[in-house]
Amino acid sequence: MMFTDVTMDEMFPRALPVFKPALPILKTEQIYASINLKAAELGLTLNEQQWEVINFVMDFYEVCDDCENARKLADLMRDEFIMQGGRRYLYKLFPNGPINTIHELVDLPNLRNETDKSFGTRW
């Protein structure tokens, strides 16, 4: 129960209103055709397991409005595919890094900390 008629916007004013961009719809025939073309250019033949991981990442981007942290996405993917082997399984499917490869295939924006040369890490 509020004790005053002051709204939250009045109590915590912002200099500029925050507008979030619309979330993308990634699962379209055009996107799938583009993924197949890029996979062929990279010399990849995508199997059912790889498509499962790609679809998981696309689902993540369709519902996430703050998707810039590579580590967060990597941990989420590890947890989702833990029964198949977690990160080891993902790197067997995508040897150049699951996040890096999927972002290249689906043409998603680069993430922060996607590659850390000091540790030799490439998500």
N, C-alpha and C positions, 0 to 999 in steps of 0.2 A: 504494500500500500504506500503510495506516494503521499507525503505530507504537504506538498506544494503543487501548484499548477504549472510549474516550470517543466518544460520538456527536456529530454536528454540532449537534444541538439542545442538548446539554449544553455544548458549546464556545461557542455563540452563543445564549444564552437570550433569549427574547422575553418582554416583560411579558404580552402577550396573544397567543394564537395568531391567525394571519392566515387568515381564511376568505374566499375569493374567491367572489362570487356566480356562480351558474350562468350560462353564456352563453345569450343568447336564441336562439330559433329564429324567424327572421323570415319565412321564405318559406312562408307559409301562405295558403290561399285567403282567410281573414278579413283578413289584412294587405293582400293585393292589392286586395280589395274596398274597404277603407278608403282605400288610396292613390288609387284611382279616384274615390271620393267627394270626398276633399280636393282632388284636382286639379280636379274640376268646380267646387268652391267657389272655387278660385283662378282659374278661367277658363282652365285649361290642358288641352290635348288632348295626351296623352302619345303620342309616336311610338316606333318601335322603338329608335332611338338613345338616347332618354331612358330607356327601360326598361333598356337595357344598362347605363347608368351607375347607375341606381337599384339594379339587381341586384348590381352590383359593390360598392356601399356596403353593401348588406345582407350580402353574403358577407364583407366586411371585419369587420362587427360580429359575425358568427357565430363568427369565429375569434379575434378580438382581445379580450384581457382587460384592456387598458389603453388605451382608445380616447378619450382626452379632449383630445388636442391637434389643433386644427383645421389648423394648418400642416402637421403630419405627414400627415394624411389628404389635404390638398390636394396635397401633393407626390406622394403615392402615386397619386392620381387622375391628376395630370398625366403621370406616368410611364406609367401604364396606357394612357392615350389619346393618347400622343405622336404616333402615326402618323396620327391623325385631326386633329391640330392642338393637342393639349395643352390648356392653360388657355383659350386662345382658343375652341377647339371647345366646351369645357364651358360657358363663359359664353354662347356662342351658343345652346346648348340650354337653359340656365337663367340668364336675364338678371339675376335677383335674387341670383345666387350659387349655384353648384351644391350646396355643402354645406348652406347655409342652407335652400334650397328642398327638398332631399331630406330633411333632418331634419324639416322641417315636414310633408312628405307622409307619411313613414313613422312620424312621432311618436317620433323618437329624442331622447335628452337633448341639451341644449345643450352645446357644447364650449367649452373655454377658448380665448380669442382668436378666437372665431368672427367677431366684428366689432371692428375697431379704428378708432374714429372719428377718432383723430389722424392716421391715414394714409388714411382713407376706404376702408378695405379691408373687404369683406364676402365671406367665403368662401362 
